[in-house]
C-alpha cells in the first residue's frame, strides 16, 4: 500500500542468520510525519512517526542493527515518486561496535599472573 510521491529505498545486508537479503523500504505519510516500513519474510517492521523520511529510515536501520542485522546499506530507488533505478549510490551504515564483556574476578587475577610472567 505505497503512497504515491514518497521515496522508496532498497535495503540490503545480512539478517540475524547471516543470510544476505535485499528488500524495498517504503514510507507512509501521516499528516506531516513519516513512517518507514520493511517487510522481510514473516517480519513487518514499522517505525514510529518522524519529521522526515530520512529520520524514519535511520530509525529503521538502528532498529535492525539492535536486532542483529549487519552490513546494512540503502539505495534510493524512487525520489518524490520518480523512478531512479540504480542511479543513486549505496549508503552504508557501519555496524555498531560491540562493548567488550566485563572481566570476571578470576579472569583479572589470571591476567595479573600472565602479565607478571611476561615481565620477568
C-alpha positions, 0 to 999 in steps of 0.5 A, spaced: 500 500 500 505 505 497 503 512 497 504 515 491 510 521 491 514 518 497 521 515 496 522 508 496 529 505 498 532 498 497 535 495 503 540 490 503 545 486 508 545 480 512 539 478 517 540 475 524 542 468 520 547 471 516 543 470 510 544 476 505 537 479 503 535 485 499 528 488 500 524 495 498 523 500 504 517 504 503 514 510 507 507 512 509 505 519 510 501 521 516 499 528 516 506 531 516 510 525 519 513 519 516 513 512 517 518 507 514 516 500 513 520 493 511 517 487 510 522 481 510 519 474 510 514 473 516 517 480 519 513 487 518 517 492 521 514 499 522 517 505 525 514 510 529 512 517 526 518 522 524 519 529 521 522 526 515 523 520 511 530 520 512 529 520 520 524 514 519 529 510 515 535 511 520 530 509 525 529 503 521 536 501 520 538 502 528 532 498 529 535 492 525 542 493 527 539 492 535 536 486 532 542 483 529 542 485 522 549 487 519 552 490 513 546 494 512 546 499 506 540 503 502 539 505 495 534 510 493 530 507 488 524 512 487 525 520 489 518 524 490 515 518 486 520 518 480 523 512 478 531 512 479 533 505 478 540 504 480 542 511 479 543 513 486 549 510 490 549 505 496 549 508 503 552 504 508 551 504 515 557 501 519 555 496 524 555 498 531 561 496 535 560 491 540 562 493 548 567 488 550 564 483 556 566 485 563 572 481 566 570 476 571 574 476 578 578 470 576 579 472 569 583 479 572 587 475 577 589 470 571 591 476 567 595 479 573 599 472 573 600 472 565 602 479 565 607 478 571 610 472 567 611 476 561 615 481 565 620 477 568 
